[in-house]
Amino acid sequence: MSSTHEEVKKKRKSAFSRRGFLQGLGAGTGVLATGVLEPEIAEAAPSTPLHGPDAVAITLDINGKPSKVTLEPRTTLLDALRNHLDLTGAKRVCDRGTCGACTVIINGKVQYSCTVLAIDAQGKKIQTIEGLAEPGRMHPVSEAFWNNDAQQCGYCTPGFVMACKGFLDRNPNPKPEDLKKGLGGNLCRCGTYMGIRKAVLEAAANMKGGSRA
Amino acid sequence: MDKRRVMGHPLKRLDGPAKSSGRAKYNSDIHPKDLLFGTLLTCPHAHARITSIDITPAQKIPGVTAVRAIKKAGDEIQWAGTEVAAIAATDEEIARDAVRAIKVEYEVLPHLVHEQDLAKAGTRAKAAGEQTVGDPDQAFKQAEVTSEGEYGCPVLTHCCLESHGQVVQWGPDNKIEFWPSTQNVSGMPTDLGRSINVPASQIHVHMDYMGGGFGSKFPSDLWGRECAFLSRDSGGRPVKLFLDRATELMIAGNRPSLYAKVKTAANKDGTFVAWESQSWSTGGYSPGGVNGSLFPYLYNKVENKRINHSAVSINAGGQRAWRAPNHPQVSFVTCSALDDLAAKVNISSLDFFLKNVNLTNKPAVYTAQLEKAAELMEWRKNWHPRGDTTPGSVKRGLGLGVAFWGGLGHDSQCRVTIHPDGSVDVDLGTQDIGTATRTMVAMVAAETFGLTINQINVGLGDTQFPPSGGSGGSTTIGGVSVSSRKASVNALGKIFDMLAPTMGVNADQLEAVDGRIQQKGNPANAMTWQQACAKLGTQTVSEMGENLSRNALKEGLINQGASGVQMADVSVDTDTGIVRINKIVAVQDCGLVVNPTTARSQIYGACIMSVCGALMEERVMDQQTGHVLNADMEFYKLAGINDIGEIVVHLDITPENDARGIIGLGEPPTIAGMAAIANATANAIGVRVGHVPLTPNRVLAALGKAGSQRRMA
């Protein structure tokens, strides 16, 4: 937002010529040459090790524990969680950053895990719904969803719970109007929004303005 | 109904903790050992003939375990998205690469993907034959007021959040383990068995949770068959194949469109005297679409009517049942046309629908429901004639729609087992598709045994349990409540028989209340449930119960015939064309309400689906390419939490309705909402926007056409 239109154009132009230079190098640039090149990547490219196309071993910090996993660099965090780590609370629904069913919290920020590459999530604190509460216990948001029947088929529910958790971390005392905007990034097909509205307010009251997880 | 201790109470759903903590394992979540990933190659053309197909490049890719050509050279394809080949590989990424390596050449053929203009459909339209009642020509000639209009609702897709698909393992000795996302657990072995030529008894279906079906998940499907063969061809390793979102929206079912030109007539006092409609619809390539003979909806005892309906075949994926097949579309067109007629007569549509209520099948019920909805909406205080005349660009209006549905319970069998330690299993091959079936079954059993729902262990979603019907047509609650009630009563009878000598009374003098077995009228002669069951020693009690739909009405535990009225209050910004929902009122009966909390949730959800249908949802086809342009969730729009206004639900819980018995609720509240919202919009802005969804474009066009508002300041 800070750069002006002109500045962006200038950057793009320089990136373009930079790409031409990289292409000239030949080996190892195939991956970069096919995509749209961000200026930052172009600048950093010579010193950044390239990943792939074969599988790479990485470690992800998930729910406070290191998780080792070997996957292709193109694998999304969502697919890493679901296909490699059996953490299936996050669901794959739209698979392109629209519906929120795959919501997780990364470094305290609510994110769609289908739009994050697993290799880019290295070194970050990833929280999934499985890490919200100790086994056998329910997080206040989950409990409020149950209390207010804020689920039917339940497929959107884990993503919604994570979005609500992140929302309440930032807005511990929400007004009904706030949550209509703050939770607009998640979709439910069964139509459980009435219950979710009540659940978020109840969870906010029960968490007494503080995060428990 | 006052004596019930469990049924009729607003209990929380049993699987709520599992769902809201992410622990519930859907079949798309399961990951058996050695799992492979399956992917489909689909056809990019709406109409084409395959000239060649070569799967060998895919077979050479490391990690690929099986490749299957579903189509062969010479096969004709009738819609984009048709399954052409299937692949299994060790990783999902490899499977996707391998699909791209398959070489298919097509001869592209001419296609039709639009049905909105009947005149352009040519031979692709098939007329159903005219139906005439009374003398419509004479009636229109003599009528004091007539109204004409064009109305339409497009094809919608189910957009189940868990896409269609399954995990299959073709085990040794042709034993098949099958984990589908289905509304039809007990029906799956026969359906899949037929398509893979394996006896149904060899197929074991498992499904604990299911991520939405709405009518689209009854068959085992071609992708079920291919997934099974991929597993077989991969040496029996399990294969997971769930459709990607684009394929899901193209080929996994849709709700047929309905377009109509309608002429109506009334007397000056508002008496509805004649209906004439020319309607058409598409359900994809195969013949189908909406049943046009339902016109006019609910008010079908009108003396004079003429109905013509055509089914249009287009080159697009096929229809499937969608909550309340036919009804939302026919209700929308009918209620829109009658609302226009009421405006011509210059009376409120509430008064019009009340005045003609004798043309419905249940005049007293609809009168009461219309009045109740009007009270909750403050209709008589807030209603104004067509066109909000208050200053400013935002106009407000009210509208209504009506609904009816059957909802008699399907065939169902249930087995109840009582163990000596007092634990109770209630097992049946039904499924909980989000409607809280698991909780309902537990409530019926708990009521019968005098226990709490947490003391009942419900088993469902498994073909090892007695068969129960598919969950469609609002038939599940009726079916499973009868079978589980009867099985519970039978099992309890065995306990009573055993205890009677010990307690010194006849078995028919015993009752189960609050965790005790006691003598009726003498609660001092009692023992706890645990003490009673301990007397079984090493035996268990195992009893069956059954619902047969053909006997159900006679037996009287359940019933059919739900009625509903919905009203909408909307605001329309005549500068931007944006329609916002202020409030929706839904008045609904469904006989005996087992759980008012989850029943209300169903109705809230149905109203929200109607908001989607009225304002957002539309499968957009491109005639140039033959593609679905919005086979994704950015442009196939669903309502979010901020789009739905306030929803007020009134469940008609009365002794009279309770005495009718249990009636299904999944479909009834999905019917009337689109009409209510469209009519409220017409009431607000003074002109009819005939086609939903009521997008800003359409609203502005209607306003421009009517010339009643300036669009730009």
Interface residues (C-beta under 8 A of the other chain):
Chain A: E72 R74 T75 D79 R82 N83 D86 T88 G89 A90 K91 R92 V93 C94 D95 R96 T98 C99 A101 T128 I129 E130 L132 A133 M138 H139 V141 S142 E143 F145 W146 N147 D149 A150 Q151 Q152 C153 G154 Y155 C156 T157 P158 V161 L179 K180 K181 L183 G184 N186 L187 C188 R189 C190 G191 T192 Y193 M194 G195 I196 R197
Chain B: K12 R13 D15 G16 P17 K19 S20 S21 G22 R23 A24 K25 Y26 S28 D29 H31 F37 D91 E92 E93 C159 C160 L161 E162 S163 Y209 M210 G211 G212 F214 D244 R245 I433 G434 T435 A436 T597 T598 R600 S601 Q602 Y604 G605 A606 C607 I608 M609 D632 M633 E634 L638 A639 G640 I641 N642 I644 I647
